Amino acid sequence: MPEFKAFELAIKYLEELLLWRLHNPDVSFKSAPRFDADSLPDSYLKKLISILELQAEEQVILFLALAPHLAPALLKNCVNEVYPEGAELPELGGTKGTKHRGILPTGETVLFLLSGNNVQERMRNLSFLLPEAPLRSNKVIQLEKTAAHEPFLSGNLVLQEDYVQLLLTGSIPDPELSIEFPAQKLKTNLSWEDLVLNKQTLSEIKELEIWLKHHEVLKKEHDLTGKFKPGYRALFYGPPGTGKTLTASLLGKYTGREVYRIDLSVVISKYIGETEKNLSKLFDKARYKNWILFFDEADAIFGKRTQVRDAHDKYANQEVSYLLQRLEEHPGLVILASNFKSNIDAAFTRRFQAIVQFTAPDFDERLKLWKLALPEGFRFAKDIDLKSLAKTYDITGANINNVVHYSCLNALNRKTLEIDSQNLIKGLKREYQKEEKMF
């Protein structure tokens, strides 16, 4: 297997380098054994090195972060081989885990491998561990925070969980809804043909689809640095049940992107700073995933700023300002959905590339929705006039689906596949009552 062979070569090289450094703590890395990444078989490890264009030093850091998952005894065995009587070796760094019985690498371990005892080389190689370095800025690795007053390089070198899964299994599992990731994946079995919208709205949706399909080519081949802001921001607004969520799902389905709906009940916190922290985790995780982020009922957190009357207002306004900053920095598509455009703070609306209105369906659209809502195998009774229904009842596509769903269940209860007018009217009454409308 190519993945196994790639790991074997990487760990073998890392072992060779560790033993060389332990024997030669004062020798420059320029004299260290070299690794030829081109010799790796086709694998996710090789692709990652190529995509990020990792230098020799960065390849060492990647292998070192991967080592605890593949060769948990590697560091300990190398030290025991060179120092069979034992040694302190504070310059090697490393920590003990609560359950892991080997030596876990730290930032100090990285600098020891790359620099030995050479202070000048330590200063130079420190750049590979800073937040702007490729491995950290792309969220491949991280240095865990240390206790107060301890050097930050004492923090554990950690390969991010997504990359552990990708390199070891070839896929990244869907994240689970939690404080760490307050979102759930949206999926649909429907197609564009099932989405009933007016021509203007459909035209604006197609513009989003065009961006999703071609922005990477524009960015990579035509150097957008400094010309355009990263990402794309869109506002969907209109009454409930008019297709905002389905549209977001279909955009993901037809452009090969995953769509995540942000769960605002998990995001929003009454404690100062916690909402920003929760969203920060979300944006950080989504930054390089090519996901579509969908904020339903977005006015709950992207609403208008208020006049400052007390400390609560002040922090609420700071929260909106922070969201505005993260929204502008995000490189992917972010969709905010609201029932009313006026509910969204003007500072956000000025920065949207697209503002798409979802209107309640007209007669022709309602007629089409009634026809599309009927599941395969079911039929309407002969006395049901769909044109009359579409003309008489001014309801949304979601309402129509609810009515048909209710009628189908009652038809099955009567051991038939025919929807009769009596249950259809009952379903319509239910929808009107839910929205407190006169039937």
N, C-alpha and C positions, 0 to 999 in steps of 0.2 A: 504494500500500500504506500502511495506517495507521501501521505501525511506522516505515517510512521517513520519512513526513511528520512524525511525532512527534520523531524524532531530528534531522531537519533544523531544526525550530523550536527545539529545545533548544540545538543547537550554534550556531545563528544568534544566539540570545539571549546565550549565553555569550561569543561573540566580541564582541558589542556591549558587554557588561558589562566585559570585559577592556580594550577600547580606552578605554572611559569611565574606568575606574580608573587606567589608565596616564596619562591626561591630567589626572586629578583625584585625586591621591593624598591630599589633605587634606580632601576632601569626605565628608560622612557618607553611609552606604549608604542612608539615607532618601531621598536625592536621586538615587539610581541608577535606571537604566532598570528597569522592572518587567516580570515575566513572568506571564502569565495561564495558569495550569495548566489551567483549564477550556477553553481554546482548543485544547488538544491533542486530536487524534482518539483514539478508543478504542484503547488500546494497553497493553502491559504496563507501559510507563513511566508512563502516566497512572494505572493501577491502583495501582502501587507508591506514587506520591505520595499518592493518596487513602487507601489502607489505612493508611499510616504517618502520615497527616495532616501532611505535611511543610510547614514554614513556608517563606517565601521564601528565607531564608538556607540552609536545608537542601536546597532544590531546587538552589541554586547548587552546593552541595557534591556532590550526586549527579551533576549535569551535568559538573562538573569531573573527577570520578572516571571518568566514562564517556568523556570526551574522547579519551584516548590510544587507545581502541579504534575510535573513529569519525573523529576528526580529529587524527591524530598530530602534525601541524605547527602546530596552532592557536596554542599559546602562543608558539612561536618566531616565527611570522608576525606576531602582534600586537606583539611586542616590536620586531621589525625595522621594522614600519610606523611606530611612534611614535619609535623611536630608530634611524634608518637608519645612523648612524655607530657604533652599538654602545653598550652601557652595562652596568655591573656589575649593578645592581638587586638587591642582596642581600635587600631586603625582599620581592621577588617569590618567593623560594624557588625550588624546582624542582631536579631532579637530572638527570643523564645516565644512561641505561641502558647495559648492556653491548652491546646490539644495537639498542635503540630510538634513533633518531637525533634525535628531537625533545626537548622539555623535559617531563619527568614531574612532575606537580604534587606538592607536599608539603603538610604542615599549614600551613607559612608562606604558601604560595600561597593557601590558603583564607582565612587571616586578612588577607592583603593585599587580596584581592577584597572582603571584607566590611567591613574596617576601615580600609584605607589606612594612614596614619601616625598615626591617632588611637589613643593608648594605652588610653584609657578604653573605646573600642569594641572594641579587641583583647581586653581582659579580659572584656568581656561576651560577645563572640562565641566565645571559647574554649570556652564551655559546649557548643557544637555538635560539638566534637571529643572530648569526654570520654567515657569508657567507658559512662556511663549515658545518653548522648544517643541518640535513636531510631535513627539510622543505624548507630551502633556497637553498641548493645545488641541490635539485631535482626540483627547480623552482615551488614549490607549493605556497609559499608566497614570498613577498618581503617587505622591508621597503623602502618607498619612500624617496627620498632625501629631505633634509630640506634646509632652507635658510642659507646663509653664517653665520657662528659663532653660529648656534643653534645646540644643541646636536642631534646626529643622531637618538637617540631613540625617538625624537619628530616626526619622520617621520611616516606617516600613515602605519598601518599594512594592507596589501592588499593581498587578495586571487587572484592568477593569473587567468586571464579570462578563460583559457582552463579548469582549475579545477572548476571554477564556473559553466561553461556549463556542465562538466562531472557530477558533484555532483547533480546539479539541474535538468538536463534534461536527463542524461544517455548517452550523446554523445557529441563529440566535433565537431563543424562545421568546414568545410574547411576554412583555413585562406584565406583572400582576398589579391590579389596583391596590394602591397603598399610599401612605404619606410620602414615600419616596417617589412614587409615580402615580399621581392622582388622575389617571385617565384610563379609558377602556376603548378597545378596538371596535370600530364600526365595520360591519360587513353587510352586503346585500346580495341577494340572488336575482334582483331585478336588473333591467337594462335601461338604456336611454329611452327606448320606445315606451317604457312604463312611466316615464316622467312627463307629466302634462304641465307645460308652462306656456306663457305667451311668447311670441317671437322675439320681442325685445329682451326678455329675461334669458331665453335660450342663447341668443347671440352673445350676451355678456358672459354667460357660463362658458361658451366656447373659447372666449378670450383667455379665461383661466386655464382651460385645457391646453391651449397653445403654449402658454407660459410654462406649464409643467413639462410639456414635451420638448421644448427647445431652449430653455434658459441655461441648461448645462453647456450646450454647444456654444451659446453666446458668451458665456462666462469664460470657458476654457480657450476658445479659439479666437476671441475678439477682444480680450483684455479689458474687462469692465472696471478695473481698479480705479477708484476715485470718480467714476462717471455715474454709477447708479448705486443706490443702497442695496444691500443684500436682501434676498427674500422677496416675498410678495404678500401683501396684506389686503384682505377683502372683507367687506361687510355684507352679510345677507340680512335683509330686514323685510318683515311682512307678517301677516297674521299666522297664528299657529296652524299647523297642518297643511301648509302650502308647498312643502317640498324642500325646505332648507336642509334638513338632515340627510334626506335621500340624495340630494344633489352633491353634498360633500362626499357621501359614500361612493357615488358613481364616478366622481372625479378620481378618487383613489383607485377604484376598480379598473378603469379604462386607461390609467397612466401607470399602473403597476406600483402604486404607492399605498402604504398602510395609512389608514385614517384613525386618529385617536380623538375621542370626545372627552374633553376635560370635565371631570366630576367636580363641580364647584363646591359641593358639600364637603369634600375632602380638602379642597384648596383653602377655602376661606376660614380664617381663625379670628377669634375676638382678641387674641393677644397681639400686642404691637410687634410688628416685624415678622410674624409667623406666616402670614399670607405670602409676603414677598419671598420668604425662604422656601415655601412649598412650591411656588411657581418657578423659582430659580432652579430647583432640582429637575423640574419638568423640562424647562428649556435646555438645560445642560445635557440631559439624556437624549433629547430630540435633535440636538444641534447638527449632528452628522448622520442622521438616520434617513433623511429624505422622506420623512413622514409629513402628513397633512395634519395640523392641529386644529381642532374644531371646538370653539368655545360656544356652547349653546347657552341661551339666556345670558349673553355676555355682559349686559348692563349691570349685572350683580357685582362685577369687579372693574368693568371699564366705563362705569357711569360717570356722570358729570361731577366735576369738582365743585365744592361748596365754598361759600364765604367762611373764612376762618373765624369761629366764635369761641372755640375752646381747643384744648390739646387734642381731643379726639378728631376734630375737623382737620387740624394740622397734619396728623399722622395719616388720615384718610387721603388727603391730597398728596402727601409724599408717596403713598402706596400707588396712586394713579400715575404719578410721575415715573416711578420705578418701572411699572408695567409698560409705559410708553417707551422707555429706553430698551427694555428687553425685547419688545415687539419689533423695534426698528433694527436691532442687531441680529435677530433670528434669520438664518439663511434660507429657510423653507417657506412653504405656504401656510399662512395662518388665516383661518376664517373665523370671524366673529358673527354670531347670529343673535338677532334681537327682534322683538315684535315691533319696535318703533325705532326709527333712525334717530329721532330726537333724544332718545335715552342715552346715547353714546356721547361721551365727552368730545367736544369739537377738536381737541388736540389729537385725538385718534383719527377722527374722520378726515382731517386734512392730510393724513399720511396713508390713507388707503389708496391703492392703485385701482381698486374696483369697488363700487358700491352698487349692489344688485338688489333691486326691489322684487319681492315675491308677492304678487297680488292674488286676491281670492279669484278662483276660476270663474270665467264667464259661462254662458249657456253652452257653447260648443265644447269648451274644455270639460265642463261637468258631464256632458253627454259621453264624452270619450272616457272619462274616469269611471262612470257607471259600467261601461262595457268592459273596461280593463279589470275592474274589481272582481268580476265573477270568476271563481276558481274553475279549473278544468273539470268537466263532468257535471257541473251544476247548470241549471237553466232557470230563467225567470218564467213564472206562470204567464199564460197568454194574456191575462187581463192587466198585466203590468206594462205601462207605456213609459219607456225610458226617456223619451223626449219630454213628456209631461213632468216626470220627476226632475229632470234637469232644469226645466223652466220654473217649476214651482218652488223648489227647495234650494235656497242660496247657501250652500254649504261647501266645505273644503274637501280636498281629496282624502284627508285623514278621516273626516266624518263619514264620507261615502264608504271607505274601507271598513270602518267600524260597523256601519249598518249592514253591509253585506256579510261581514263575519258573524254578526249576531243572527242574521237570517239563515245562514248556512248551518249553524249549530242547531237551530230550531228545526230546520228541515231534516237533519240527520236524526234528531230526536223523534221525528215523526216517520222515520224510516223511508225517506224520499230524498231525491236530489233536486226537487223543484222548490224554488223560493216563491212563496205565495205573498199576495199583497198585504194580508193581515199582519204577518210578522215583519214585513218590510216597513210598514207604517209604525209598528211598535219600535223598531230599531231607530227610525227617524225621530220619534218622540223622545227616546232616550238621549239622543245626541242634542236635541234642542234643550232638554231639561238640564243636561250637564253644563251647558253654556248659559243657562238661565235666560233663554230666548222664548218668545211666544211662538207656539206651534200653530 
